[in-house]
Amino acid sequence: KKVAGFGNDRILRLGEKDNFWAMGDHGPCGPCSEVHFHQGDHLPCAEEAAGRKCLGPACECDRWLEIWNLVFMQFYCDTTGTRTPLPRPSIDTGMGLERIAAVMQGKLSNYDTDLLRPLVDRVATLSGKPYGGADSEDDVSMRVIADHARATTFLIGDGVTPSNEWRGYVLRRIMRRAMRHGRRLGLREPFLYKSIDWVAAVMKSAYPELMPERARIQEVVRQEEERFAQTLDVGMEKIEEFFTAQGRQGQGRAIDGKFLFTLYDTYGFPRDLAEEVLQDAGWRVTDATEVTWKREMDAQRERARAGAAFAAEEGGDGSGLYHRLAADITPVQFVGYETLTSPARILALVDGTDGLRRVTEVAEGAEVEVILDRTPAYAESGGQMGDTGALVGRNGRGEIVDTYYRGPKLLVHRVRVSSGGFREGEDVAVSVESPRRQGLRQHHTGTHLLHAALRKVLGSHVAQAGSLVAPDHLRFDFSHGAAVKDREVEQIEDLVNEQVQANVQVTRQEMDLDEALRSGALALFGEKYGQRVAVIRIGDFSVELCGGTHLDQTGQIGLLKVASEGAVASGVRRVEAVAGPAALAAVARQERALKEAADILKISPGEVPQRLRKLVDEQRALEKQLQEMEARLARSRADELVDGARQVNGVAVIAGRVDGLDAEGLRTVVDRLRERLGSGIICVASVQDGRANLVAAVSKDLIPRFHAGRLIQEVAKAAGGSGGGRPELAQAGTKELGRVDQALQIVYEFVGRVGG
């Protein structure tokens, strides 16, 4: 009233049912205030149609549009329904951008606003069908594609790539749903990638960063479309077969869970997409559907398992044991940032010799998990491998072969007892293997530099998609939709080594997560962080959240060399690199290889590239000459075969050999024979490198009587091989060279039998 100046007739209390928001049965909650816009009494209302009065903002009709909601979070509701005040109440507000745009532009649908209508119109133009703005199947498909094209553009622009996990799976589902609706509009070729330009054009004033990213986003979308196209076609074909057998209109009937599973397991067709197609036709997912699906899935898993059991440490009572230990034991204090040696006390020993069990003592020869109250050993996490080292007690000595977490918090050391033994409660000394830790620090610091360099060279869309930090190499997976050029790899490596040569200070600082993000620290999208985080800063080149171990100065890396770069999945690339002594060793290997090549060629190392280019050019010229000679010989042999053609039941038949040709060369000979022979049947073999290739051809006028695929199958079987093909052309292969000539005689028998 005070701010907007509205009278009582504009402010309505609807009661707790409509004006109170809760997260669920328990959790934060509070009263809410909704802002509604009246779109006009001319719109239909089901209440009035039934002879009753419109319910106003509480009505489900289209006259009232909710455009804003404010939740006053001030209570916590427990499972008994008791509400207690929150220590820090807040206001959670949400506004619908498209709905505000619709109101301001006088539109009744979000899809008629200037945010979405241009996209809908472009889809209509592309499909060649008019958009009616109603609820026809075509109209719905156009709206789905427009909406999903926008979501796809922004998600990929923000570094998300299609995958089968997490946010990548959400993106993949959105894209596949759009593709399916494209099929409904008759768009059988990849089309969604074209929409990226449309979205960028509509959104460029508010989101100018989309414009330079268009090519990258389009490439990711196009690749995904091409990969899914065949799966979509086959799946829809199977669904059409289902409709033919069962009836297109489901009329509430249950979907067969076995059919759903066959689509998923045999043809790779996503279950959710299949359900959507079937539900659109009136079919339902019922309890029976779920039971059958689960039965089929369990059977498939059992087949895949094939009698294998979980590893001992993952099964049995292991998880329960570690849960109990985590609850009973004070969290291990990690002191490995400051020192590589530390006194400690053994809090627990876990033996896995005969099932996982907690023991009080272990002796020489045992390999056990040791839990300490403090340790300098870093447990494997964040891609960095765990530390190794030594554990020394009053009466025993052991080798720490690995350090890792059991569950999210329980840090354990896998120890091989080399002499004496250990007891629970015993005081020991822990030391980390220093050279190995140094290698890990070099490669982890190098990973940060590499990540920053990738973003500077390829673009800020690059996001980490996985990593491995080992003492002698690193592996870094990142989102990027295009191949990385050699020149770009060189730029990335140069940027990293510039920072190495500058000997920049590496600092580690703990702070609250919010403060870290405000400082510009790069966080992994989807990663769960605690309230306190560590920020690793390398000058002004790299700032990331990271809990691993790092160097004090970048100069301690010495050198970083990129060993390889390539694709590992759709939209995901991988860089492998080495740093420090491992990088120097890699350079030394390359120099030895270069010197060896120079010695073989009897030239200086600097002349090797030029000499190799010359040799390759000469080899290509010789290969071309050889091909020309083989072609002349093949033409000559083809002419001989034509001259020796036989007549069988009025059909010209050629069956013979032209040795020394590969499959492609043999097909070329067959093409020449077809030109020379005109009407007839041809079957020719060629022996090369211990294998025989066979090609059969039937002229068009004889296809009603003869089938090249069936002919080649009979010949191949007689030759001890296999093959097949189309009515006009087929091919086969065999390694039984002694049977080829006899098999070719079957050609005449086949023509006489089939054409007689």
C-alpha positions in Angstrom: 0.0 0.0 0.0 2.7 2.5 1.0 5.0 1.9 -1.9 2.7 1.2 -4.8 -0.3 3.2 -3.6 -2.8 0.4 -4.2 -6.1 0.4 -2.4 -7.6 -2.6 -0.5 -9.3 -3.8 -3.6 -5.9 -4.5 -5.2 -4.4 -6.3 -2.2 -6.0 -9.7 -1.4 -5.2 -12.2 1.4 -5.7 -15.7 0.1 -4.7 -17.6 3.2 -2.0 -20.1 4.0 -2.9 -22.5 1.2 -2.0 -20.0 -1.5 0.2 -17.4 0.4 2.6 -19.6 2.3 5.7 -21.3 0.8 7.6 -24.3 2.2 10.5 -26.3 0.8 8.8 -29.6 1.7 7.7 -31.5 4.8 10.5 -29.8 6.7 13.0 -26.9 6.0 12.9 -23.1 5.6 9.5 -21.6 5.0 7.5 -18.4 5.3 4.6 -16.3 3.9 4.7 -15.2 0.3 3.4 -12.3 -1.6 2.5 -12.8 -5.2 2.1 -10.1 -7.9 -0.6 -10.9 -10.5 -1.5 -9.0 -13.7 -5.1 -8.9 -15.0 -5.0 -9.7 -18.7 -8.7 -9.0 -19.3 -12.2 -10.4 -18.8 -12.5 -11.2 -22.4 -10.4 -14.3 -21.9 -12.3 -17.6 -21.2 -12.7 -18.8 -17.6 -13.8 -22.4 -16.8 -15.5 -21.2 -13.6 -17.7 -18.8 -15.5 -18.4 -21.4 -18.2 -19.7 -23.6 -15.3 -22.0 -20.8 -14.1 -19.8 -19.7 -11.2 -17.9 -16.5 -10.6 -14.2 -16.2 -11.6 -12.0 -16.7 -8.5 -9.7 -13.7 -9.3 -5.9 -14.2 -8.8 -6.7 -17.6 -7.2 -8.4 -18.8 -10.4 -6.6 -21.2 -12.8 -7.8 -19.3 -15.9 -5.6 -17.2 -18.2 -7.2 -13.9 -17.0 -4.7 -13.7 -14.2 -1.0 -14.0 -14.8 1.5 -14.3 -11.9 4.6 -12.2 -12.8 6.4 -11.9 -9.4 6.8 -13.8 -6.2 8.4 -12.8 -2.9 8.9 -15.4 -0.1 9.6 -14.1 3.4 11.9 -16.8 4.7 11.5 -16.5 8.5 10.7 -19.9 9.9 12.2 -23.4 10.0 9.6 -26.2 10.0 10.6 -29.5 11.6 9.1 -33.0 10.8 6.5 -32.5 13.5 5.2 -29.3 11.9 6.6 -27.0 14.6 7.9 -23.7 13.2 10.8 -21.8 14.9 12.2 -18.4 13.7 15.3 -18.6 11.5 18.4 -16.9 13.0 18.9 -15.0 9.7 15.6 -14.4 7.9 15.7 -13.4 4.3 13.5 -12.5 1.3 13.6 -14.8 -1.8 12.3 -13.0 -4.8 11.7 -14.2 -8.3 10.4 -12.5 -11.4 9.5 -14.0 -14.8 11.4 -12.1 -17.5 9.3 -13.5 -20.4 6.0 -12.9 -18.5 7.0 -9.2 -17.8 7.9 -8.9 -21.5 4.6 -10.3 -22.5 2.7 -7.9 -20.2 4.8 -4.9 -21.4 4.3 -5.8 -25.1 0.6 -6.7 -24.7 1.0 -10.3 -25.6 -0.9 -13.3 -24.1 1.9 -15.8 -24.7 5.7 -15.6 -23.9 6.3 -17.1 -27.4 4.7 -14.0 -29.0 7.2 -11.6 -27.4 10.3 -10.3 -29.1 12.4 -12.7 -26.9 11.0 -15.8 -28.6 8.8 -15.0 -31.5 11.7 -14.3 -33.9 13.1 -17.8 -33.1 9.7 -19.4 -33.6 9.3 -17.7 -37.0 12.8 -18.9 -38.1 11.8 -22.5 -37.2 8.6 -22.1 -39.2 10.6 -20.7 -42.2 13.1 -23.6 -42.0 10.4 -26.2 -41.8 8.3 -24.6 -44.6 5.2 -24.7 -42.4 3.1 -21.8 -41.0 3.0 -21.0 -37.3 -0.6 -20.6 -36.2 0.1 -19.6 -32.6 -2.3 -22.3 -31.3 -1.9 -25.8 -29.9 -1.5 -27.8 -33.1 1.2 -30.4 -33.1 3.3 -28.3 -35.5 2.9 -25.1 -33.4 4.0 -27.0 -30.2 7.1 -28.4 -31.9 8.1 -24.9 -33.2 7.8 -23.5 -29.7 9.8 -26.4 -28.2 12.6 -25.9 -30.7 12.7 -22.1 -30.1 12.9 -22.5 -26.3 15.4 -25.4 -26.4 17.6 -23.6 -29.0 18.0 -20.7 -26.6 18.8 -23.0 -23.7 21.3 -24.9 -25.7 23.1 -21.8 -26.9 23.5 -20.4 -23.4 24.5 -23.7 -21.7 27.2 -24.4 -24.3 28.3 -20.8 -24.2 28.8 -21.2 -20.4 31.1 -24.2 -20.9 28.6 -27.1 -20.6 29.0 -29.9 -23.2 26.6 -32.8 -24.0 27.4 -35.9 -22.0 25.8 -38.7 -20.0 26.5 -37.1 -16.6 25.3 -34.2 -14.5 24.6 -30.9 -16.3 25.9 -32.4 -19.6 23.1 -34.9 -19.5 20.5 -32.1 -19.0 21.9 -30.4 -22.0 21.9 -33.6 -24.1 18.2 -34.2 -23.2 17.2 -30.7 -24.2 19.0 -31.0 -27.5 17.6 -34.4 -28.3 14.1 -33.3 -27.4 14.5 -30.4 -29.9 15.8 -32.8 -32.5 12.8 -35.1 -32.0 10.4 -32.2 -32.5 12.4 -31.2 -35.6 11.6 -34.7 -37.0 7.9 -34.0 -36.4 8.3 -30.9 -38.6 10.0 -32.9 -41.3 13.5 -31.6 -40.6 15.5 -34.8 -41.2 18.9 -33.1 -41.7 20.9 -31.4 -38.8 19.1 -28.1 -38.2 19.5 -27.2 -34.5 23.1 -25.8 -35.0 21.6 -23.2 -37.4 19.5 -21.8 -34.6 22.6 -20.6 -32.7 22.9 -17.6 -35.1 19.2 -16.8 -34.5 19.6 -16.8 -30.7 22.8 -14.8 -30.8 21.1 -12.1 -33.0 18.1 -11.8 -30.6 20.2 -11.7 -27.5 23.3 -9.9 -28.6 22.5 -6.5 -27.0 22.2 -8.1 -23.5 24.7 -10.9 -24.1 27.3 -9.6 -26.6 29.6 -12.5 -25.5 27.5 -14.9 -27.5 28.5 -13.4 -30.9 32.2 -14.5 -30.9 31.3 -17.9 -29.5 28.8 -18.8 -32.2 31.2 -20.9 -34.3 32.3 -23.0 -31.4 28.7 -23.5 -30.1 27.5 -24.5 -33.6 30.2 -27.1 -34.0 29.3 -28.7 -30.6 25.6 -28.8 -31.6 26.3 -30.1 -35.2 28.4 -32.9 -33.9 25.8 -34.0 -31.4 23.1 -33.8 -34.0 25.0 -36.0 -36.5 25.8 -38.6 -33.8 22.2 -38.8 -32.6 20.5 -38.7 -36.0 20.8 -42.4 -36.8 19.8 -43.4 -33.2 16.8 -41.1 -33.5 15.7 -42.5 -36.9 16.1 -46.1 -35.8 14.2 -45.5 -32.5 11.4 -43.7 -34.2 11.1 -46.5 -36.8 10.8 -49.0 -34.0 8.2 -46.9 -32.3 6.2 -46.7 -35.6 6.4 -50.5 -35.8 5.0 -50.6 -32.2 2.2 -48.2 -33.2 1.4 -50.4 -36.3 1.1 -53.5 -34.1 -0.6 -52.0 -31.0 -2.4 -49.0 -32.4 -1.2 -45.4 -32.5 -3.6 -44.1 -29.9 -2.8 -45.5 -26.5 -6.1 -44.4 -24.9 -4.5 -44.7 -21.4 -3.0 -48.2 -22.0 0.3 -49.1 -20.2 3.6 -48.8 -22.1 5.4 -52.2 -22.3 8.5 -51.9 -20.1 10.2 -54.6 -22.2 9.7 -52.6 -25.4 11.1 -49.5 -23.6 14.1 -51.5 -22.4 14.8 -52.9 -25.9 14.8 -49.4 -27.4 17.3 -48.3 -24.7 19.5 -51.4 -24.5 19.6 -52.5 -28.2 19.2 -49.3 -30.1 20.5 -46.7 -27.6 17.2 -44.7 -27.7 16.8 -42.8 -24.4 14.0 -44.0 -22.2 12.8 -40.5 -21.3 12.5 -39.6 -25.0 10.7 -42.8 -25.9 8.2 -42.2 -23.0 7.6 -38.7 -24.2 6.7 -39.9 -27.8 4.5 -42.6 -26.4 2.8 -40.4 -23.9 2.0 -37.9 -26.6 0.1 -40.7 -28.3 -1.9 -41.4 -25.1 0.1 -44.2 -23.6 0.9 -44.3 -19.9 3.9 -45.3 -17.7 2.4 -47.5 -15.0 3.7 -49.6 -12.1 3.7 -52.6 -14.5 5.9 -50.6 -16.9 8.4 -49.9 -14.1 8.4 -53.5 -12.8 9.1 -54.9 -16.3 11.7 -52.3 -17.0 13.5 -53.1 -13.7 13.3 -56.8 -14.3 14.9 -56.4 -17.8 17.5 -54.0 -16.4 18.4 -56.4 -13.5 18.7 -59.3 -16.0 21.0 -57.3 -18.2 23.2 -56.3 -15.3 23.4 -59.9 -14.2 24.5 -60.9 -17.6 27.1 -58.1 -17.7 28.3 -59.1 -14.2 28.9 -62.6 -15.4 29.7 -63.9 -12.0 32.1 -61.1 -11.1 31.9 -59.8 -7.5 32.7 -56.4 -6.1 36.2 -56.0 -4.9 36.6 -56.9 -1.3 37.2 -53.3 -0.1 34.0 -52.2 -1.8 31.6 -54.9 -0.6 30.7 -56.9 2.4 30.7 -54.9 5.6 33.3 -52.4 4.3 31.1 -49.3 3.9 29.5 -49.9 7.4 33.0 -50.2 9.0 34.2 -47.0 7.5 31.0 -45.1 8.4 31.6 -46.2 12.0 35.2 -45.2 12.0 34.4 -41.8 10.5 31.9 -41.3 13.3 34.1 -42.5 16.1 37.4 -40.9 15.1 38.4 -37.2 15.2 39.1 -36.0 11.7 42.8 -36.4 10.7 44.8 -33.3 10.9 46.7 -32.7 7.6 50.0 -30.9 8.1 51.5 -31.7 4.7 51.4 -28.1 3.5 54.1 -27.1 6.1 56.2 -30.3 6.5 56.9 -33.7 5.0 57.5 -35.4 8.4 55.4 -35.5 11.5 54.8 -37.5 14.7 51.4 -39.2 14.9 49.4 -41.7 16.8 47.7 -44.8 15.3 43.9 -44.4 15.8 42.8 -47.5 13.9 44.0 -50.4 11.9 41.9 -52.1 9.2 42.9 -55.5 7.8 41.5 -56.7 4.5 43.0 -60.2 4.4 39.8 -62.0 5.2 37.1 -59.4 4.8 37.4 -55.9 6.1 37.8 -55.8 9.9 39.2 -53.5 12.5 42.2 -55.1 14.3 44.3 -53.9 17.2 47.7 -55.0 15.9 49.5 -56.2 12.7 52.8 -58.0 12.1 55.5 -58.1 9.4 54.2 -59.0 5.9 50.7 -57.6 6.4 49.3 -54.9 4.2 46.8 -52.8 6.1 45.0 -49.4 6.2 46.3 -47.1 9.0 44.3 -44.2 10.3 46.4 -41.6 12.1 45.5 -38.5 14.2 47.8 -36.3 12.0 49.7 -36.8 8.8 51.9 -34.9 6.2 50.7 -37.4 3.5 48.2 -35.9 1.0 45.3 -38.2 0.2 44.3 -38.6 -3.4 41.7 -35.9 -4.3 41.1 -33.2 -6.9 43.0 -35.3 -9.5 46.2 -35.4 -7.5 47.5 -38.8 -6.6 48.1 -39.7 -3.0 51.5 -39.5 -1.3 53.8 -42.4 -0.5 56.3 -42.6 2.2 57.3 -44.4 5.5 55.7 -45.2 8.8 58.2 -45.9 11.7 57.2 -47.0 15.2 59.1 -48.3 18.3 59.0 -51.9 17.1 58.1 -51.7 13.5 58.6 -50.1 10.1 56.2 -49.9 7.1 56.1 -48.5 3.6 53.2 -46.2 2.8 52.2 -47.3 -0.7 49.2 -45.0 -1.1 47.1 -42.4 0.7 43.4 -41.9 0.0 39.9 -41.2 1.4 37.4 -43.8 2.5 34.2 -41.9 2.0 34.3 -38.1 2.0 36.3 -37.5 5.2 38.2 -40.6 6.5 41.8 -40.3 5.4 43.7 -43.6 5.4 47.2 -44.8 4.6 47.8 -48.2 2.9 50.8 -49.5 4.6 52.9 -52.6 3.8 54.6 -53.7 7.1 58.2 -54.5 6.2 59.5 -55.3 9.7 58.2 -55.7 13.2 54.6 -54.6 13.7 52.2 -51.8 14.8 49.5 -51.6 17.5 46.5 -49.3 17.8 47.3 -46.4 20.0 51.0 -46.5 19.2 53.0 -43.3 18.6 54.8 -43.4 15.2 56.7 -41.1 12.9 55.3 -40.4 9.4 57.4 -39.2 6.4 56.5 -38.4 2.8 58.7 -39.4 -0.1 60.2 -36.1 -1.0 61.1 -36.5 -4.7 57.7 -37.9 -5.5 55.9 -35.1 -3.7 58.1 -32.6 -5.6 57.0 -34.2 -8.9 53.4 -33.9 -7.8 53.8 -30.3 -6.8 55.4 -29.5 -10.1 52.7 -31.1 -12.2 49.9 -29.7 -10.0 51.2 -26.2 -10.3 51.7 -26.8 -14.0 48.1 -27.9 -14.3 46.9 -24.5 -13.0 49.2 -22.7 -15.5 48.0 -24.9 -18.3 44.3 -24.3 -17.4 44.8 -20.6 -17.4 46.7 -20.7 -20.7 44.0 -22.8 -22.3 41.4 -20.2 -21.4 43.6 -17.3 -22.7 44.3 -19.0 -26.0 41.0 -20.9 -26.7 38.5 -18.7 -24.8 36.9 -18.3 -21.4 34.4 -21.1 -22.2 37.1 -23.6 -21.5 36.2 -25.5 -18.3 37.9 -28.3 -16.5 36.3 -31.7 -17.2 38.7 -33.9 -15.3 42.4 -34.1 -14.4 45.2 -36.4 -13.2 48.2 -35.1 -11.4 51.0 -37.8 -11.2 54.6 -37.3 -10.1 55.8 -37.8 -13.7 53.0 -36.4 -15.9 49.7 -34.6 -15.9 46.5 -35.1 -17.8 43.9 -32.3 -18.2 40.5 -32.7 -19.8 38.6 -29.6 -20.8 35.4 -28.5 -22.6 36.1 -27.3 -26.2 34.0 -28.1 -29.3 36.7 -27.9 -31.9 40.1 -29.4 -32.6 43.0 -27.5 -31.2 45.4 -26.4 -33.9 49.2 -27.1 -33.6 49.8 -23.3 -33.5 47.4 -23.0 -30.6 49.2 -25.8 -28.7 52.5 -23.9 -29.2 50.9 -20.7 -27.9 49.6 -22.5 -24.8 52.9 -24.1 -24.0 54.7 -20.8 -24.6 52.4 -19.0 -22.2 53.0 -21.6 -19.5 56.8 -21.4 -19.8 56.8 -17.6 -19.8 55.3 -17.9 -16.3 57.8 -20.5 -15.4 60.7 -18.3 -16.6 59.3 -15.3 -14.7 59.5 -17.4 -11.4 56.2 -16.0 -10.2 55.3 -16.5 -6.6 52.6 -19.1 -5.8 50.5 -18.3 -2.8 47.9 -20.3 -0.9 45.3 -18.6 1.2 42.3 -19.9 3.1 39.1 -17.9 3.1 35.3 -18.2 3.1 33.9 -19.5 -0.2 31.9 -16.3 -0.9 35.0 -14.2 -0.4 37.0 -16.5 -2.7 34.5 -16.2 -5.5 34.2 -12.5 -5.1 38.0 -12.3 -5.4 37.7 -13.9 -8.9 38.9 -17.4 -8.0 37.9 -20.0 -10.6 35.7 -22.7 -9.2 34.8 -26.0 -10.9 31.2 -25.9 -12.0 29.2 -28.5 -10.1 31.9 -29.2 -7.5 30.9 -29.2 -3.8 32.9 -26.9 -1.7 32.9 -26.4 2.1 32.5 -23.0 3.8 36.3 -22.6 4.0 38.3 -23.1 0.9 41.9 -22.7 -0.3 42.7 -20.2 -3.0 45.8 -20.8 -5.1 47.1 -17.6 -6.7 49.9 -17.5 -9.3 50.5 -13.8 -9.8 47.8 -12.3 -11.9 47.9 -15.3 -14.3 45.8 -17.9 -12.4 43.5 -17.9 -9.4 41.7 -21.1 -8.5 40.1 -22.9 -5.7 42.2 -26.0 -4.9 43.2 -28.1 -2.0 46.2 -29.8 -3.5 50.0 -29.3 -3.0 51.8 -26.7 -5.0 55.2 -25.1 -5.5 56.3 -21.9 -3.9 57.6 -20.4 -7.1 56.8 -21.2 -10.7 60.5 -21.4 -11.6 60.6 -24.6 -9.6 58.7 -26.3 -12.5 61.8 -25.9 -14.7 60.0 -26.6 -17.9 56.6 -27.8 -19.1 56.2 -29.7 -22.4 52.9 -30.7 -24.0 53.1 -34.4 -24.9 49.8 -34.8 -26.7 46.4 -33.2 -27.4 43.2 -34.8 -28.7 39.5 -35.6 -28.3 38.3 -38.0 -25.7 34.5 -37.4 -25.9 32.0 -35.2 -27.5 33.1 -31.6 -26.8 35.9 -32.7 -24.5 39.6 -32.5 -25.3 42.6 -33.8 -23.4 46.1 -32.4 -23.0 48.9 -34.5 -21.5 52.1 -32.8 -20.4 55.2 -33.3 -18.4 57.1 -31.0 -16.1 60.4 -30.7 -14.3 62.8 -33.7 -14.8 60.1 -35.5 -16.8 60.0 -32.7 -19.3 63.8 -32.6 -19.6 63.8 -36.4 -20.2 61.1 -35.9 -22.9 63.2 -33.3 -24.6 66.3 -35.5 -24.4 64.4 -38.4 -26.0 63.3 -36.1 -28.8 66.9 -34.9 -29.4 68.2 -38.4 -29.5 65.5 -39.4 -32.0 66.4 -36.3 -34.2 70.1 -37.1 -34.0 69.4 -40.7 -35.0 67.4 -39.6 -38.0 70.1 -37.2 -39.0 72.8 -39.9 -38.7 70.7 -42.3 -40.9 70.3 -39.6 -43.5 73.9 -38.5 -43.1 73.0 -34.9 -42.6 72.9 -32.4 -39.8 69.9 -32.4 -37.4 68.7 -29.0 -38.7 68.4 -30.4 -42.3 66.2 -33.4 -41.3 62.8 -31.7 -41.9 63.7 -30.5 -45.4 65.3 -33.8 -46.4 62.2 -35.7 -45.1 59.9 -33.5 -47.1 62.0 -34.2 -50.2 61.9 -38.0 -49.6 58.2 -38.0 -49.0 57.6 -36.0 -52.3 59.9 -38.5 -54.2 58.0 -41.5 -52.7 54.6 -40.0 -53.7 55.9 -39.5 -57.2 57.1 -43.1 -57.4 53.8 -44.3 -56.0 51.9 -42.3 -58.6 54.1 -43.9 -61.4 53.5 -47.3 -59.9 49.7 -46.7 -59.8 49.7 -45.6 -63.4 51.7 -48.7 -64.5 49.3 -50.9 -62.5 46.3 -49.2 -64.1 47.8 -49.8 -67.6 48.4 -53.4 -66.8 44.9 -53.7 -65.3 43.3 -52.2 -68.4 45.3 -54.6 -70.6 44.2 -57.6 -68.4 40.6 -56.3 -68.5 40.7 -56.2 -72.3 41.9 -59.8 -72.2 39.1 -60.8 -69.9 36.5 -59.1 -72.2 37.9 -61.0 -75.2 37.5 -64.2 -73.2 33.9 -63.6 -72.1 31.7 -66.7 -72.3 28.0 -66.9 -73.3 25.9 -68.8 -70.8 22.1 -69.0 -71.7 22.5 -65.9 -73.8 24.3 -63.9 -71.0 27.9 -62.7 -71.4 29.9 -63.9 -68.4 33.4 -62.9 -67.3 35.2 -64.8 -64.4 38.9 -64.4 -63.9 41.9 -62.9 -62.0 43.8 -59.6 -62.1 46.4 -60.1 -59.3 48.3 -57.3 -57.5 45.3 -55.0 -56.9 43.8 -53.9 -53.6 40.0 -53.7 -53.3 39.7 -50.2 -54.7 41.9 -51.1 -57.7 39.8 -54.2 -58.3 36.6 -52.1 -58.3 38.2 -49.8 -60.9 38.9 -52.8 -63.2 35.4 -54.0 -62.8 34.1 -50.6 -63.7 36.2 -50.7 -66.9 34.9 -54.3 -67.6 31.3 -53.1 -67.2 31.9 -50.2 -69.7 33.5 -52.6 -72.3 31.1 -55.5 -71.8 27.8 -53.6 -71.7 25.2 -56.2 -70.8 26.6 -59.1 -68.7 27.8 -60.6 -65.4 31.3 -60.1 -64.0 33.2 -61.7 -61.1 36.9 -60.9 -60.8 39.5 -61.8 -58.1 42.8 -60.2 -57.2 45.5 -61.7 -54.9 47.7 -59.3 -53.0 49.6 -59.5 -49.7 48.3 -63.0 -48.8 44.7 -62.1 -49.3 42.2 -62.4 -52.2 39.6 -59.7 -52.9 36.6 -60.6 -55.1 34.2 -58.2 -56.8 31.0 -59.2 -58.7 28.8 -56.9 -60.9 25.5 -57.4 -62.7 24.5 -54.9 -65.5 21.2 -53.1 -64.9 19.2 -54.9 -67.6 20.0 -58.3 -65.9 19.2 -57.2 -62.3 15.6 -58.6 -62.5 17.1 -62.1 -63.1 20.5 -62.0 -61.2 21.7 -60.6 -57.8 25.4 -59.8 -57.4 25.2 -60.1 -53.7 23.9 -63.7 -53.9 26.5 -64.6 -56.6 29.4 -63.3 -54.4 28.1 -65.2 -51.4 28.3 -68.5 -53.3 31.7 -67.7 -54.7 33.1 -66.5 -51.4 31.8 -69.6 -49.6 33.6 -71.9 -52.1 36.7 -69.8 -51.6 36.6 -70.1 -47.8 35.7 -66.5 -47.3 32.7 -64.3 -46.8 31.0 -61.4 -48.5 27.8 -59.7 -49.8 26.4 -56.6 -51.3 23.7 -55.0 -53.5 22.0 -56.5 -56.6 24.3 -54.5 -58.9 27.6 -54.7 -57.1 29.1 -56.9 -54.3 32.4 -57.8 -52.9 34.1 -60.5 -50.7 37.5 -61.6 -49.4 39.3 -64.7 -48.4 42.8 -65.9 -47.2 42.3 -69.4 -48.8 44.3 -68.5 -51.9 44.4 -72.0 -53.2 40.6 -72.2 -53.6 40.1 -69.0 -55.6 40.4 -70.4 -59.1 38.0 -73.2 -58.4 35.6 -70.8 -56.8 35.5 -68.6 -59.9 34.2 -71.5 -61.9 31.0 -71.4 -59.8 30.1 -68.1 -61.6 29.3 -70.0 -64.8 27.3 -72.6 -62.9 25.4 -69.9 -61.1 24.4 -68.0 -64.3 23.4 -71.3 -65.9 21.3 -72.4 -62.9 19.6 -69.0 -62.1 19.1 -67.9 -65.6 18.2 -71.2 -67.1 
